[in-house]
Amino acid sequence: MDLGFDVVVTITGIVLVFLILVLLMAIITLEGKIFDGLGKRKAAAKAAASKPAAPAKPAAPVQQAAAPAPQVEEGIPGDVVAAIMAAIHAMGNGKYTLKAVRRGTNGWGKAGVNDTTAPF
């Protein structure tokens, strides 16, 4: 066995791996800069397109119509309705309104029956 040859192969392999890693890092950095530039260009084009012309007179304030009160089934507390309304408002960013609140059937009982009577 030639120890010198083994050392040369090992060092060559290590150097080659690190050179490829540096090359990959440079490629990924370059791609990031390219995509950042494209994103800034698209954002600038979108901002220029959405920039309105100077209005002739100030617009009148918009009056929002009051949402009708939801129909609530008997026995449901007001704080539960308020929590449901807050969750719908938060998840929908104000696009959705609550129209009715009704008690649902308990699905756990049905799931238990299906589980115990299911065929093998």
C-alpha positions as CSV (number, residue, x, y, z in Angstrom):
1,M,0.0,0.0,0.0
2,D,1.1,3.4,-0.8
3,L,0.3,5.9,2.0
4,G,1.1,8.9,-0.2
5,F,-1.5,8.0,-2.7
6,D,-4.2,7.5,0.0
7,V,-3.4,11.0,1.4
8,V,-3.6,12.6,-2.0
9,V,-7.0,11.0,-2.8
10,T,-8.4,12.0,0.6
11,I,-7.2,15.6,0.4
12,T,-8.5,15.9,-3.2
13,G,-11.9,14.6,-2.1
14,I,-12.2,17.0,0.8
15,V,-11.1,20.0,-1.4
16,L,-13.5,19.0,-4.1
17,V,-16.5,18.7,-1.7
18,F,-15.8,22.1,-0.2
19,L,-15.3,23.8,-3.6
20,I,-18.7,22.4,-4.7
21,L,-20.3,23.6,-1.5
22,V,-18.9,27.1,-2.1
23,L,-20.2,27.0,-5.7
24,L,-23.7,25.9,-4.5
25,M,-23.7,28.7,-1.9
26,A,-22.8,31.2,-4.6
27,I,-25.6,29.9,-6.9
28,I,-28.2,30.0,-4.2
29,T,-27.2,33.6,-3.2
30,L,-27.3,34.7,-6.9
31,E,-30.8,33.2,-7.3
32,G,-31.9,35.0,-4.1
33,K,-30.7,38.3,-5.5
34,I,-32.4,37.7,-8.8
35,F,-35.8,36.8,-7.3
36,D,-35.6,39.7,-4.8
37,G,-35.0,42.1,-7.8
38,L,-38.0,40.6,-9.6
39,G,-40.2,40.9,-6.5
40,K,-39.3,44.5,-6.1
41,R,-39.9,45.2,-9.7
42,K,-43.4,43.6,-9.5
43,A,-44.2,45.5,-6.3
44,A,-43.2,48.8,-7.9
45,A,-45.3,48.0,-11.0
46,K,-48.3,47.1,-8.8
47,A,-47.9,50.2,-6.7
48,A,-47.7,52.4,-9.8
49,A,-50.8,50.7,-11.3
50,S,-52.9,51.1,-8.1
51,K,-51.9,54.7,-7.5
52,P,-55.0,56.6,-8.3
53,A,-55.1,59.9,-10.2
54,A,-55.6,63.1,-8.1
55,P,-59.2,63.3,-7.1
56,A,-61.1,66.4,-8.0
57,K,-62.9,66.6,-4.6
58,P,-62.6,64.6,-1.4
59,A,-64.8,61.6,-1.2
60,A,-67.7,61.5,1.3
61,P,-67.2,59.1,4.2
62,V,-68.6,55.7,3.6
63,Q,-71.4,54.6,6.0
64,Q,-71.4,50.9,6.7
65,A,-74.8,49.3,7.0
66,A,-75.4,47.7,10.3
67,A,-75.5,44.0,10.2
68,P,-78.8,42.4,11.2
69,A,-78.8,40.7,14.6
70,P,-78.3,36.9,14.2
71,Q,-81.1,34.6,15.0
72,V,-80.2,32.8,18.2
73,E,-81.8,29.5,19.4
74,E,-83.2,29.5,22.9
75,G,-80.8,28.5,25.6
76,I,-77.6,29.7,23.9
77,P,-75.9,32.3,26.2
78,G,-75.0,35.7,24.8
79,D,-71.3,35.3,25.6
80,V,-71.2,32.2,23.4
81,V,-72.8,34.1,20.5
82,A,-70.3,36.9,21.0
83,A,-67.4,34.5,21.0
84,I,-68.7,32.9,17.8
85,M,-69.1,36.3,16.1
86,A,-65.6,37.4,17.2
87,A,-64.1,34.2,15.8
88,I,-65.9,34.6,12.4
89,H,-64.9,38.2,12.2
90,A,-61.2,37.4,13.0
91,M,-60.9,34.5,10.6
92,G,-62.7,36.2,7.7
93,N,-61.2,39.7,8.2
94,G,-64.7,41.2,8.4
95,K,-66.0,39.7,5.2
96,Y,-68.4,37.3,6.8
97,T,-71.4,37.9,9.1
98,L,-73.2,35.6,11.5
99,K,-76.8,35.0,10.5
100,A,-78.0,32.3,12.9
101,V,-76.8,30.2,15.8
102,R,-78.4,26.8,16.4
103,R,-77.4,23.9,18.5
104,G,-75.9,21.0,16.6
105,T,-76.2,17.4,17.2
106,N,-73.5,15.7,19.2
107,G,-71.3,13.8,16.7
108,W,-69.5,11.9,19.4
109,G,-72.4,9.6,20.2
110,K,-72.7,8.8,16.5
111,A,-69.0,8.2,16.2
112,G,-69.1,5.8,19.2
113,V,-72.0,3.8,17.6
114,N,-70.2,3.6,14.3
115,D,-67.0,2.5,16.0
116,T,-68.6,-0.3,18.1
117,T,-70.9,-1.6,15.3
118,A,-68.5,-1.5,12.4
119,P,-67.8,-4.9,10.8
120,F,-64.4,-6.3,10.9
